[in-house]
Structure formats: structure tokens, C-alpha cells
Amino acid sequence: MATKLILLGAGKIGDAILNLLSFTGDYEITVADRDPARLKYVEQAGFPNVTTKQADLGDKAVVTELIRGHKVTLSACPYFLTPIIAGAAKAANSHYFDLTEDVESTRVVKALAEGSDSAFVPQCGLAPGFISIVANDVAKKFETLRDVSMRVGALPTFPNNALKYNLTWSTDGLINEYCNPCEAIVDGQLRETSPLEEMERFSLDGIDYEAFNTSGGLGTLCESLEGKVQNLNYKTVRYPGHRDIVKMLIRDLELGKLERRPILKDVLETSVPMTKQDVVLVFVSVIGTRNGRLEQESYAKKIYAQEVNGQLLSAIQLTTASGICAMVDMVVEGKLPQHGLVRQEQATLADFTANRFGRYYAL
């Protein structure tokens, strides 16, 4: 019997989630959005086992009634709607999953998860999400941990503007990552660090990259590894030169101020085109002791855009959607806890990549 599932948000990532889930036949899907144009697109796309509903997703009472009767709730909405949707999912006793990178919103989800009869699985996707599963898997191979470094980038395959970047996912989420404080463990202590700082350069497969602090990518891994690792950090990967331009916009022109972020969003969405020709880079490096010796082990993977069920999905669409869909599968199948907070790192890398959706990371 198909599992009743509701997807809130029919944007770029929501579209990819529908593509992956609907063709399995294992899910009976309702998708809700406030934008009738997005819902019309969903209807015309021909996704099987999908019905649409237009609704104000900022109204908790409305969202609670929408969710009621669905075993699983997926939020592909902007981070600022997370507390409303998560609260509604708890009220409707539905398993809850989201993609948010926002630290404050996730704290609300954690609080709601306490004593819940349903599972709360925040920060699914790529980063936070899959990157934590990989980092934890590599870290478990060591007796003691010194350094855990996590690097992720969603980059255009053919960069041709000054930013060397194209929009590939939520602009609100991108700005949030660039502007909000970051978490890290430094010399064994949990700390907040500044976004856009601590820049480093490295090369992979002959291509030069830069990486710098951004918010949210660690998910709950700081809590999971606190007291076990000396240094833990997450940085976003870009092509060289990107950080300096973004820093000028956010710091020098003060477009990072909360009241001015809508201006920055308008500038980016008006001037920086989207692309589905992209590549996702995942790089994890762990240093620690094994058999009494200091050793290093790394994990590196590149995932490219590809056609799925007749639809071209960008690499960031595919990796983000497959991340949340794999976690949904594993909860429904009983491979993860059925109530309370479920952390990404509670999923093993082997189980994740063996999953029909997680396998896109293993190709």
C-alpha cells in the first residue's frame, strides 16, 4: 500500500523530489504551494500519483489541516517557514523532513522533536545532509580524531561571469549561508566563526578552487562529535575570486544586513542566471590515530547533472532531492528511528548509498 506523503513547496528542489518519488509507485503524494503557476507546472509535468493544492504555507492552522492524514511531511520551503511547518507536522503526528541550512530554525525543530511520537529529520539534502553521513562514516574508522574537514560546492560546469557562479537552488538559502554565523569546533571547543572568512585554496583533478566559512553545513555533527575531535569545520567551495566579490556586496555595500537582504536577493535573481549544467563537489578529510599512528583518510566525489525519468535535473537538484528522499525511504522502511530527533549521521554511508535514491551519490 502506498505511503501518503505531502510535499510543501513546489520550487526547484520540490520539482526534483516529485520526480524521484512519484515514479516509484510507493508514495501517494500531495504537493502544496501558494503559487498557482508552480502548481500548474506540476500538473502539466505528468508526475504520476501526485495531486496539487494551493494554500498559504505561512498559516499553521491551514498547514496542519493539509498535513493531517499524511504519514510523511516534506518541507522544500524557505527556512523561515520551517517552524510553522514543523509545528504543524507535530500537531498532525506526521514524520517530518526538511532541507534547511538555518541554525535557528533547526533549534526549533529539535525542541519540537522532544517527546514526539513521530520522527523529526531536519537538514536532509547535500550540506547539511549527505556531507555529515560521509564525515561520520570516515571518522568512525579512527581510534581518536584530530581534524575533520568538510568541503562542498555546487558549481557551474561552464563559469562565464565575474562571480564564476550560477544560481542553482534557493536564493534565500544562499544568502543565509553567506551572512549568518557558522559553527565549528576549534581546539576542542564549540565556537561560532564568521561567514566568508578563513579562506583556503586547493586543487582537485587539476582544477583550482577556494573554500571559506558558510553557515549551516555541519548540521548536528558538532554536537555528535563534541568531545571527540579537536577541530571540525565546514566550508563552501567556489571558483577563485567568488568570495571577494560576495564579501564586497555583503560587507562593504552592507547588503548582508537583515533589512537589506531583499535587495541582494533581487540583484542576484535579476543578474545571475540559473543553470542546470552544474557539478557538485564533495570533499571530506579526516586526520586521527589508527593502531597508534597518525593517519589521514579522504573522501572525494563529483556528481554531475543528469536525466532522470525523462527530466534533466541539475546536480544540486539531484543531490539535494536524493538526500531527502533516501532519508524518507529509510524511516518508512524502519531503518532509522521512528520518533524524536533523527540526525543525518545516524544513517550509515553503506545504507544510504544502497538506497534507490542515495545511489545517485555512488554512481
C-alpha positions as CSV (number, residue, x, y, z in Angstrom):
1,M,0.0,0.0,0.0
2,A,1.4,3.4,-1.0
3,T,2.5,5.7,1.8
4,K,0.6,9.0,2.0
5,L,3.1,11.9,1.7
6,I,2.8,15.6,1.5
7,L,5.4,17.9,-0.1
8,L,5.2,21.6,0.9
9,G,6.9,23.7,-1.7
10,A,7.0,23.2,-5.5
11,G,10.1,25.1,-6.4
12,K,13.4,23.9,-8.0
13,I,14.1,21.2,-5.4
14,G,10.5,20.3,-4.9
15,D,10.3,19.6,-8.6
16,A,13.2,17.1,-8.3
17,I,11.7,15.4,-5.2
18,L,8.5,14.8,-7.1
19,N,10.4,13.4,-10.0
20,L,12.2,10.8,-7.7
21,L,9.3,9.8,-5.5
22,S,6.3,9.8,-7.9
23,F,7.6,7.2,-10.4
24,T,8.3,4.6,-7.7
25,G,4.6,4.0,-7.1
26,D,5.3,3.6,-3.4
27,Y,4.1,7.1,-2.4
28,E,0.7,8.8,-2.8
29,I,1.8,12.4,-3.0
30,T,0.0,15.7,-2.3
31,V,2.1,18.8,-3.2
32,A,1.1,22.2,-1.8
33,D,2.3,25.7,-2.8
34,R,0.9,29.2,-2.7
35,D,2.0,29.9,-6.3
36,P,-0.6,28.6,-8.8
37,A,1.9,28.9,-11.7
38,R,4.2,26.3,-9.9
39,L,1.2,24.0,-9.3
40,K,0.1,24.3,-12.9
41,Y,3.6,23.3,-14.0
42,V,3.5,20.2,-11.7
43,E,0.1,19.2,-13.2
44,Q,1.4,19.6,-16.7
45,A,4.7,17.7,-16.0
46,G,2.7,14.4,-15.8
47,F,4.1,13.2,-12.5
48,P,2.1,10.0,-11.5
49,N,0.5,9.6,-8.1
50,V,0.5,13.4,-7.5
51,T,-2.3,15.8,-6.6
52,T,-1.9,19.5,-6.1
53,K,-3.3,22.0,-3.6
54,Q,-2.9,25.8,-3.4
55,A,-2.5,27.1,0.1
56,D,-0.9,29.7,2.3
57,L,2.0,27.8,3.8
58,G,2.6,30.5,6.4
59,D,-0.6,29.7,8.3
60,K,0.0,27.0,10.8
61,A,-3.7,26.1,11.1
62,V,-4.0,25.7,7.3
63,V,-0.8,23.7,7.1
64,T,-1.9,21.4,10.0
65,E,-5.1,20.5,8.1
66,L,-3.2,19.9,4.9
67,I,-0.8,17.6,6.6
68,R,-3.4,15.7,8.6
69,G,-3.7,12.1,7.3
70,H,-0.3,12.0,5.7
71,K,2.3,9.7,7.3
72,V,5.2,11.8,5.9
73,T,5.7,15.6,5.6
74,L,8.5,17.0,3.4
75,S,9.3,20.7,3.5
76,A,11.0,22.2,0.5
77,C,10.1,25.7,1.6
78,P,12.4,28.6,2.6
79,Y,13.9,28.3,6.0
80,F,11.7,31.0,7.6
81,L,8.7,28.7,7.2
82,T,10.4,25.8,9.0
83,P,9.0,26.5,12.5
84,I,5.4,26.7,11.2
85,I,5.6,23.5,9.1
86,A,7.5,21.5,11.7
87,G,4.9,22.6,14.4
88,A,2.1,21.6,12.1
89,A,3.7,18.2,11.4
90,K,3.9,17.5,15.1
91,A,0.3,18.5,15.6
92,A,-0.7,16.2,12.8
93,N,1.5,13.3,14.1
94,S,3.4,13.1,10.8
95,H,7.1,12.2,10.2
96,Y,8.8,15.5,9.3
97,F,11.7,16.1,6.9
98,D,13.3,19.4,5.8
99,L,16.2,20.8,3.8
100,T,17.0,23.8,5.9
101,E,20.6,25.0,6.5
102,D,19.3,27.6,9.0
103,V,20.7,27.0,12.5
104,E,18.0,28.9,14.4
105,S,15.2,27.1,12.6
106,T,16.8,23.8,13.3
107,R,16.9,24.6,17.0
108,V,13.1,25.0,16.9
109,V,12.8,21.6,15.1
110,K,15.0,19.9,17.8
111,A,12.7,21.3,20.5
112,L,9.6,20.1,18.7
113,A,11.2,16.6,18.4
114,E,11.4,16.1,22.1
115,G,8.7,13.7,23.2
116,S,7.3,13.5,19.7
117,D,5.6,10.2,18.6
118,S,6.8,10.9,15.0
119,A,10.3,11.3,13.6
120,F,11.8,14.7,13.0
121,V,14.6,14.6,10.4
122,P,15.9,18.1,9.7
123,Q,18.7,19.2,7.4
124,C,18.4,16.5,4.8
125,G,20.0,17.0,1.4
126,L,23.6,17.7,0.5
127,A,25.1,20.1,3.1
128,P,23.7,19.8,5.7
129,G,22.8,16.2,5.0
130,F,24.9,13.8,3.0
131,I,28.2,15.5,4.0
132,S,27.6,14.6,7.6
133,I,26.9,11.0,6.8
134,V,30.2,10.8,4.9
135,A,32.2,12.6,7.6
136,N,30.8,10.5,10.4
137,D,31.5,7.3,8.4
138,V,35.1,8.2,7.8
139,A,35.6,9.4,11.4
140,K,34.3,6.1,12.8
141,K,37.4,4.4,11.2
142,F,39.7,6.2,13.6
143,E,40.5,5.5,17.3
144,T,41.0,9.2,18.1
145,L,40.2,12.2,16.0
146,R,42.3,15.3,15.4
147,D,40.8,17.1,12.4
148,V,37.6,16.7,10.4
149,S,37.3,19.0,7.4
150,M,34.2,19.1,5.2
151,R,34.0,20.9,1.9
152,V,31.1,21.1,-0.5
153,G,30.4,23.2,-3.6
154,A,27.6,23.4,-6.2
155,L,29.3,25.0,-9.2
156,P,28.6,25.8,-12.8
157,T,30.3,23.5,-15.2
158,F,31.0,26.4,-17.6
159,P,31.5,29.6,-15.4
160,N,31.5,32.7,-17.6
161,N,30.7,35.7,-15.3
162,A,32.7,37.6,-12.7
163,L,31.2,35.6,-9.8
164,K,32.0,32.4,-11.7
165,Y,28.7,31.2,-10.4
166,N,25.1,30.5,-11.4
167,L,22.0,30.2,-9.3
168,T,21.2,26.5,-8.7
169,W,19.0,26.5,-5.6
170,S,17.2,28.7,-3.1
171,T,18.5,32.3,-3.2
172,D,17.2,32.9,0.3
173,G,19.2,29.9,1.5
174,L,22.3,31.0,-0.3
175,I,22.2,34.5,1.3
176,N,21.5,32.9,4.6
177,E,24.7,30.8,4.3
178,Y,26.8,33.8,3.4
179,C,25.5,36.1,6.1
180,N,24.8,34.0,9.3
181,P,27.3,32.8,12.0
182,C,29.0,29.5,11.4
183,E,29.6,26.6,13.9
184,A,32.9,24.9,14.3
185,I,35.0,23.0,16.9
186,V,38.3,24.7,17.4
187,D,40.9,23.2,19.7
188,G,38.2,21.0,21.3
189,Q,35.8,23.9,22.0
190,L,32.5,24.5,20.2
191,R,32.6,28.1,18.7
192,E,30.9,30.4,16.4
193,T,33.0,31.6,13.4
194,S,32.4,34.4,10.9
195,P,31.0,33.6,7.4
196,L,33.2,34.3,4.3
197,E,36.4,34.1,6.4
198,E,39.2,31.6,6.8
199,M,39.6,31.2,3.1
200,E,41.8,28.4,1.7
201,R,42.7,27.3,-1.8
202,F,43.1,23.8,-3.1
203,S,43.1,21.8,-6.4
204,L,41.2,18.7,-7.3
205,D,41.5,16.9,-10.7
206,G,43.7,19.8,-11.9
207,I,41.0,22.5,-11.2
208,D,41.7,25.3,-8.7
209,Y,39.1,26.1,-6.0
210,E,38.7,28.3,-3.0
211,A,36.8,27.5,0.2
212,F,35.5,29.7,3.0
213,N,33.2,29.5,6.1
214,T,29.5,29.4,5.5
215,S,26.6,28.8,7.9
216,G,24.7,25.6,8.5
217,G,26.7,22.9,6.6
218,L,27.7,21.0,9.7
219,G,24.1,20.1,10.7
220,T,24.2,18.4,14.0
221,L,27.7,16.9,13.6
222,C,29.2,19.5,16.1
223,E,27.0,18.0,18.8
224,S,27.7,14.4,17.8
225,L,31.5,14.8,17.7
226,E,31.9,17.4,20.5
227,G,34.5,16.0,23.0
228,K,35.8,13.5,20.4
229,V,37.5,15.8,17.9
230,Q,40.0,18.7,18.2
231,N,39.0,20.5,15.1
232,L,35.8,20.3,13.0
233,N,34.8,22.7,10.3
234,Y,32.7,23.2,7.1
235,K,33.4,25.4,4.2
236,T,31.7,26.1,0.9
237,V,33.7,25.6,-2.3
238,R,33.7,28.1,-5.2
239,Y,36.0,29.0,-8.1
240,P,38.8,31.6,-7.2
241,G,37.6,35.2,-6.9
242,H,34.0,34.5,-5.9
243,R,34.4,35.1,-2.2
244,D,35.9,38.6,-2.7
245,I,33.0,39.8,-4.8
246,V,30.4,38.4,-2.4
247,K,32.2,39.9,0.6
248,M,32.1,43.3,-1.1
249,L,28.4,43.0,-1.7
250,I,27.6,41.8,1.8
251,R,30.1,43.7,3.9
252,D,31.2,46.8,2.0
253,L,27.8,47.6,0.5
254,E,26.0,46.3,3.6
255,L,23.6,44.1,1.6
256,G,24.0,41.4,4.3
257,K,22.0,43.4,6.8
258,L,18.7,41.8,7.5
259,E,16.6,44.7,6.2
260,R,18.7,44.9,3.0
261,R,18.8,41.2,2.1
262,P,15.7,41.6,-0.2
263,I,17.8,44.0,-2.3
264,L,20.6,41.4,-2.5
265,K,18.1,38.7,-3.5
266,D,16.7,40.9,-6.2
267,V,20.2,41.8,-7.5
268,L,21.2,38.1,-7.7
269,E,18.0,36.8,-9.2
270,T,17.9,39.6,-11.8
271,S,21.6,39.4,-12.8
272,V,22.8,35.9,-12.2
273,P,21.2,33.3,-14.4
274,M,20.2,29.8,-13.4
275,T,21.8,26.7,-14.9
276,K,21.3,23.0,-15.0
277,Q,24.8,22.5,-16.3
278,D,26.5,22.1,-12.9
279,V,28.7,19.9,-10.8
280,V,28.5,19.1,-7.1
281,L,31.8,18.6,-5.3
282,V,32.0,16.7,-2.0
283,F,35.3,16.5,-0.2
284,V,35.9,15.2,3.4
285,S,39.3,14.8,5.0
286,V,39.9,13.2,8.5
287,I,43.1,13.1,10.5
288,G,43.4,10.9,13.5
289,T,45.1,7.9,15.0
290,R,44.7,4.2,13.9
291,N,46.8,1.5,15.5
292,G,48.7,4.2,17.4
293,R,49.8,6.0,14.2
294,L,48.6,9.4,12.9
295,E,46.9,8.9,9.6
296,Q,44.7,10.8,7.1
297,E,41.8,9.5,5.0
298,S,39.8,11.4,2.5
299,Y,36.6,11.1,0.5
300,A,36.1,12.9,-2.8
301,K,33.2,12.8,-5.2
302,K,31.9,14.8,-8.1
303,I,28.2,14.5,-9.2
304,Y,27.0,16.0,-12.5
305,A,23.6,16.9,-13.8
306,Q,21.8,14.0,-15.4
307,E,18.5,13.0,-16.9
308,V,16.1,11.2,-14.5
309,N,12.7,9.8,-15.7
310,G,13.0,11.9,-18.8
311,Q,13.7,15.2,-17.0
312,L,17.1,16.9,-16.8
313,L,18.0,17.5,-13.1
314,S,20.9,19.8,-12.2
315,A,23.5,18.3,-9.9
316,I,22.3,20.3,-6.9
317,Q,18.7,19.3,-7.6
318,L,19.6,15.7,-7.8
319,T,21.9,15.5,-4.8
320,T,19.6,17.6,-2.6
321,A,16.4,15.7,-3.6
322,S,18.0,12.3,-3.5
323,G,19.3,13.1,0.0
324,I,15.9,13.8,1.5
325,C,14.2,11.0,-0.5
326,A,16.7,8.4,0.8
327,M,16.1,9.5,4.4
328,V,12.3,9.2,3.9
329,D,12.7,5.7,2.5
330,M,14.9,4.7,5.4
331,V,12.4,6.0,8.0
332,V,9.4,4.4,6.2
333,E,11.3,1.1,6.0
334,G,12.2,1.2,9.7
335,K,15.9,1.6,9.2
336,L,16.0,4.8,11.2
337,P,14.3,5.8,14.5
338,Q,10.5,6.2,14.3
339,H,10.2,9.1,16.8
340,G,12.1,12.0,18.2
341,L,15.1,13.8,16.6
342,V,16.9,11.8,13.9
343,R,20.3,13.2,13.0
344,Q,21.8,12.7,9.5
345,E,24.8,11.0,10.8
346,Q,22.6,8.2,12.3
347,A,22.3,6.9,8.8
348,T,25.3,4.8,7.7
349,L,27.0,5.5,4.4
350,A,26.5,1.9,3.3
351,D,22.7,2.0,3.9
352,F,22.5,5.5,2.3
353,T,24.3,4.6,-0.9
354,A,22.5,1.2,-1.2
355,N,19.2,3.1,-1.2
356,R,17.5,3.6,-4.6
357,F,17.8,7.4,-4.2
358,G,21.1,7.5,-2.3
359,R,22.7,5.5,-5.1
360,Y,23.0,8.8,-7.2
361,Y,25.8,9.7,-4.9
362,A,27.6,6.3,-5.6
363,L,27.4,6.5,-9.4
